[in-house]
């Protein structure tokens, strides 16, 4: 089965609102399953308070949108842009298949910081949108 062809996302980076509208090639269930796995990695880190990162994001930061973005240059690298319902950026995380935990890219909590090339890739918009979720436990 294939998914939709047009996606429009709104990213607040720095001080400006950037609209990213792009044609999305039809995705496979395999890509959907990978996105589900990537967003669920936010459930693994445990914060100093003893709470799961996903719980802190949901309860304290009011995160409601979890956008999975795929690097255009690194096949195994994904970004997770976490936003409130009003699209305010809560944080950005990176996950590469094979890592135990995601890493922090921007305004992140409870995880190690990502390397400079990974952060730069996000800042340079070196990604494409894959899928957005309203939970870190999607199906």
Protein Blocks (a to p, Z undefined) as FASTA:
>chain_A
ZZdfbdcddddehjbccddddddddddfklmmmmmmmmmmmmmpccfkopafklmmmmmn
opabdcddddfklmkbccdddddfkopafbdcdddehiabdcdfbhpahiacddfklmmm
mmnopacdfbdcfbfbbZZ
